[in-house]
Amino acid sequence: MTFPSYRDRYLPAMTPRRIRALPDRSWAPVILATGAIEQHGPHLPVAVDALMGQVWLSLVLARLPAGASCYVAPPITIGKSNEHTGFPGTLMISRDTLRSQILAVARQVDAWGFRSLAVINTHGGNMPVLVPTLREVRALYGLRAGVLQSKPVSDIPAQEAAFGIHAGEVETSWVMAAAGRLVDPSRAVCEFPARIEDPGEVRPVAAPALVAWASKDVSKSGIMGDATAATAEKGERWLGQGAASLAAAIAEICRLGRETAR
Ligand SMILES: [Zn+2]
């Protein structure tokens, strides 16, 4: 067994001499996966977001176009998940700890001579910390820094696209495709926090007032979406689409990095 599958690009698998000798540090980004360990309904393991970071890395690195390059930092697997308080299995760090961890990685990335840091984030609750922290990274160390966005996948039902935000059809399909043995489809349910035709006033996304919601306010099962519609075949297709757009984003960072390094 070989782990991780992308170890040729995994910085912790390298000797200091090898890292120092990497010829493309001035333009190849270091990728940092930020995830979470938190409840994902009764049918999925709590490590989904941490696991998905590794899944994306394996898929994306296998699809890097010719001429593109990147390296991988050790992942941050526990995130800011206080919205899932009250469900067993949720681990979390504070926003301050998450910020400190990202800054600590960025400081070393800079010290090792890299010029850019790109985050693959698999947990929505990390985003409100990531955006200002990456701006700090830019200001403090001069690194180019950003969150890689995968393009929205095609052929998702409108209801799922609007309110399938956690452990629903998309996320469950991904895990069925990537690690099917970890899924118990017999426990999957459909539970949306709102309906497109009757959105109501208090809901996690696109609400008239931005509420500091907790999962238990809007979902009994912990699912927000239709997990019963998930299939491994959809997951395979959506993972492929997402990985292709992430690989294109990395290639673009490399292109910009090369231009600046010149
Ligand atoms: Zn998730």
Residues whose N, C-alpha, C, O or C-beta is under 5 A from the ligand:
A	BS01	ZN	V48 D49 T122
